Amino acid sequence: MRHFTFQDLKIFEFEFNNFRHDIALKFLKNDRSFFIKFKNSEVCVKFYSSFPGYRLVHIPCNLTSGAEILTDLFPAKVLAAKILNNDRIFGIWLKNREREFAIIFELIGSLANLFVINEDGKVIYIGRRVKDKRSLRPGVIYTLPEKNQTKAPQWITEDLKLFEIRSGFVCKLPDGLVFEIKKPVSDAYCIEYFPYTYALDVYFNEIYGREFKSDFSPTQLDEIISYLESNFSPEDIVDDDFILFDGIKVPVKRGTKVSKLIGHLRARLISYTKSDEKKMFKSFELKGIKEFKSPSGKKVLVGRSAQSNHKITFNLAKRDDLVFHVSGYKGAHVLLVSDGTEVTEDDIRFCATLALKFSDAGSGKWEVRYAPAKFVFRSKNMPAGAFVFKKYKSVVVEK
């Protein structure tokens, strides 16, 4: 999995200087995110402090939100900004009418944090409570963390100069999302984002923004077990807090053997078979998503909100899965999950009927469009759940 690297921070430094952030107007906090707004600039600095998606990026200012904090320090003139200690630490020095101060961003794994220090070097604000050897708190002199000696800075292996990188591409492939500096020549569907670090933010939100899921249907448990058996050795150790499977985070205790994890999942599968089917269905139903079986036995997912529609079509769907939607009306996205066997006419009419049933269309006969997920696209300005078909077929069903 990709994490924010020294290379990314170096490009951010180039961006910061190119955008000529002269006057910092506001400092905002929204949960685990912090934002700095600048005068005469359409891009803002965003710092996200939660592992594993910690990052320091530029984003469009219209995407910022939160409560204004440290109002006595802003607006302030930017004096300097640079990477510290040749490590994943970035400092911005500022001055308002009364005093000088600095904001220090630390992107050091699970200890990622930010500190505001005064001209005497004392901490006057901490982004979040983190325990480390320094025991920093307001009133204590700020000290840099130990330099990362275990990993050398990661650099681009391509023949590219960091200061020339202006944008990034978030690409959808059959097995998930990838991040690219150059647009791939493959058939991947890619969206270009400017600046480069904004593309990183979009990518991280897609990959790490999904919620952990602890309850799974028997079918999902069986698929997860098969995935583990096919992609790992029983003696392998899981070195993360989750395994990303089919767009969902499966929680794992770090350091668990794959064989032990498979055994745990099999035990849960057995316990499900002993439960009442209706009660069991409610326990594993995805939030906002209904699950059905097509006439030929294929899995069918139906979104019941804009967010669940988006998740079905752009997180869970694979290239050859079929997406259904009623033409001209708001309604559910219906996903027919491909299992490698032929899709029957009954399957298509079944899914089309579900799409019509869970839509705003009234009684009567209506057109339902459908196409493989690889022909479903959306732009970054579209609201959640909205999309367009590049190619499609249609079927008429009655409500």
N, C-alpha and C positions, 0 to 999 in steps of 0.2 A: 504494500500500500504506500502511496505517496504521502510524504509529510512536507511541511514548509522547510526549505533548505537555506543554507547560507547564500547559495546562488540566487534564490528568490529575493532574499533581503537585499542583496547587492543591486538587483534590478530595481527594487523599490527605491533604493537610494538615488539611482539615476532618475527615476520618475519624479521623486520629490523635488530634486533640483530643477528638472525641466519644467515642472508646473509652476515654479517660482512662487511658492507659498510664502508670501511676505507678512501678511497679518492674519493671525489666528483669532477668529471671532468668538467661537463657542467651543465648549468641551461637554459632550453628552455621554450619558451612561444608560444602557438598556440591557438589563440582565448581565450577560457575560460579554457584551460588546461595548466598546467605547468609540466615540467619533470626535474628530476635530474638523470644524468647518472654517474655511478660509475666505477672506475678502476677495471678491472678483474671481472666484474659482468655482467651476461646476463639478469638481471632484473633491471628495473629502477623504481623510485618513480614517480607516477602520482598524481597530485592534480587537481581535477575538482571542480570549484567554483560556478557553477550555480545551484540554487535551482530548482527542488527538488532532483537533482541527485548528490549533493555535496558529495565528497568522497576523501579519501587519500588511495591509493592502490599501490601494486606492479604489474607491467605489463612487458611482454617481451620487451626488448629494441628495437627490430625491429619494434615495433608499435609506437615508439615515433616520433614526428615531430615538426617543429616550428623553430623560430629564436632564436639564442643564445643571452642571455641577461646577464647583470652584469658580463661581461667577466673579469673585473678587480679583481673580488673576487674568481675566479676559475682558476685552480684546488685548492682544499682546503681539509685539513685533518678533518675527522669527530671526534669531541671530545666526544660528548654525544648525546643521543636522548631519549626522554621520553615524556609521557603524563603529561600535566600541569593541576594543579587545580582539579585533579580527574574528569575532564570534557572532552568534545570533542575538546581538544586543544592539539596539538603535536608540540614539539620544537626540532630542530636539531641545535647543536652548532658546529661551524666549525672554522678553523684557516688556513689562507694562510701565505705567507712569511711575510706579512706586518701587518696584523691585525686579530682580532677575530670578528666573527659576528654570527648571529643566524637567522634561518628561522622559523617562527612561523606559523603553519597552524591552522586556526579556522574553525571548521565544525559545525557552529551554525545556521542551517536553512538558511533562505534567506539572512542572513548576512555573510555567509561563505566567507572567505577571507584568504590571506596570507600576512605576513609582513616580511621584512628583516630588522634587527636592528643591529646597530654597538655595539662595546664593551662598549659604554657609555649608551646603552639602548635606543638610539634615532632611530626613523624610517628612513631608507634610501630608502626603496622601498615598494610600496603597490600594491598588485595584481590587485585590481579593486576598483573603487569608490563606497563606501558604506557609507550611512549616519547612524550613531548611536550616542549614548550619549557621546562617548569618543572623537569624532571629530579628529581622528588620521590623520596625514599627515606627509610628510617628515620633519624632524627636530624636531618633538615632541617626548617626552619620551613615550615609549610604555607602556601601562597598559593592564592587562588582562580584558576580558569582565566579566560581572557579572556571577557568577556560576549559572548553570541551576538548579533552585530549584523546578521546576514544575514536572520534571520527574526523577525518580531514574534510575541509570545505568541499562540497559537491559542485562541480562545474559542468557546463554544457560540453558534451563531447563533439557536437557538430562544429563546423567551421563558422561560428557566429560570434560576434562581439556583443557582450552583454548590453552595452549602452545603445545598441542598434535595435534591441527587441522592444517593440511597441505594443503588440497585442498577443493574445493567446487564443487557442481553439479548444473548445470542449466538444468532443466527438462521441457519438453514440455508435457502439459496435454491438454485435450479437451477444457478446458476453459482458457487456456493461459499458461504462463511460471511461474515456481516456482523455488525458490532457496532452495537447501538442503545441509546440512552438510554431512549426510550419504546418500548413494544412496538408493532411495525408493525401496521397494519390489514390487511395483505395475508395471503395464505395461507401465509406463511413459518412454519416450525416453530421456535419460540423457547423457550429455557430462560432463566429469570431467575436471576441469581446475586447474592448479597449478601455483602459490600458491593460497591460499584461497581468498585473496583479488583480484586476477586477475579474479576469478570466479564472484566476486561481480561486478567488472567493466563490464564484459560481460553482466551480468544480468541487471544492471542499463542502459546500452546502449540499450538493447532490449526493456526494459519497458519504459524508459523516452526519448529515442532517437527518437521516432516517432514524426513526425511533427503534429502540430495542424491543424485541418481541419475545415473550417468555412462553406463550401458549400457541400450540400448533395443532392443526388437524392431523388425523392419522396419515392422510396422504402426504402432507407436508413433512411429517416426521420420517416417513419411509423415504422420501426424496432426499432429505438431509442426510440420512444414514448412507444411502447409495452414493451421494456426493462425497462424503468423507471417505468411504471405502475406495472410491475411484481415484481420489486426488491426494490421499495421504497414506503413509505407512502407519500401521498400528502403534509403532514405537515413537512416532513423531510427537513433539511437544508443541502445544498451542502457546505462542508467545505474545498473544494479544488478549484483550478483554472480550473479544467477540470473533465470530466467523461470519463473513458477509456472504449470505446465500440468497440468490434470487431476489436481490434488492432489500433483504431484511437482515438486521443484525441478530444473530443467534448468540445470546450471552454464554460466555465460557469463563471459568476460573482460570486465570493466567497460570501457565505451568502444567495444565492438565494433559495427560497422555490422550492421544486420539482414541486408543482402544477403550479407555475408561469413559470417554465422552460418548462413544458409540453404545457402550453398555448402558449408560444412563438413559440415552434416548430410546433404546429398545425397551427398557423397563417402563418408560412412560407410554410407549406404544401399546404394550400389553395391558397397562392399566386402563387405557382408553377403550379397548375392546370389551372391557367388563362393565363399562358405564352405559347408561341409557343413551341411545343415539341422539335424541332430541336435546337432552341436557348437554351432551358432549358438543353438539354443533354450536350451541350458544357460547361454550367456554373457549372455543378456538376461532370464532368468527372475527376476521380482521375488522378493526374499527372503521365503520362507514362503508364496508364492502360486504356484499352478500355473495355467497358461493352456491352454485348449482351444478348439476350434472346434465350434459347434453344427452340426446337420445342414444348416441353411440358411446357414452361413458366419459366424454372429455370434460375437463374442469372448465367451468364458466364463472367469471367474476363480474359483478355488477356494482358500479360506483353509486353511492347515495349522496354525494356532496361534491363540490368543486374540487376539494382537496383529494378526496378518494378517487375521483375521476382522473386527476392528474397522476396520482400514484399508480393507478392501474395501467395507464397508457404510456407513461414516460419513465416509470421505475420498474414495474413488474413485467411489462410486455417484452417479448423477444421478437426478433425480426419477422418470423413466420406466423406468429399468433395473429388472429383476426380481430380487428376492432370494429364494433358496430355503433352507429349513432343515428337517431332520427333526423332526417333532413329538415332544416328550417325551424326547429324547436329546441329549447333547452331540455336536457335530459341526461340520463345515465350513459356513461361509457360502458359498453359490454365487451368483455374480452373472452374469446374462445381460445383456450390454451392448446397449442399444438402438441400432440404426443407422437408425431411421426406417422400416424395412420391417416387414411383419407377422410376428408371432411365431407359429410353427407348433406344432402339437401335438407333433411330433417334437422340436422345440427344448425344449419344456416337460418331456417325459419324459426327454430326455437330461440336462437340468440336475438334475431330481429324482433320477435314478439316481446322478449324481455326489454329490449331497448325502447320499444313503443310503450309498453306497460309503465315503465319508470321514466316517463317524459311528460312534458306539458301539453302534448298534442291531445286534442279531444277525441271523441268517438268517431270512428270511420276508418277508411283505408288510407294508409300513409306509406311514403317511401322511406326505407331504412337503408342507409349506405354502409358499406363495409369494405375493408381492405386489410392486407397484412400491415403490421405495425411499422414496417420499414417505409411505408408510403404515408405515414402520419407525421406531420410536422407542426411546429409552433415557433413563433419568434419570441424574443425576450420581453417584448412589450405586451404580449397577450396575457390576459388574466388567467388564473389557475383553472385548469380544465379545458381551456379553449384550444382548438387545433384546426388544421385544414388537411384534407385528403389531397395528395398529389395525384393519385390514381384511385379509382374505386369502382365497385360494382354495386348494384342496388337490388332490393327485393321489396315487394309491396305486401304488407301484412295489415290485418284489421284489428282494431281495438274495441 
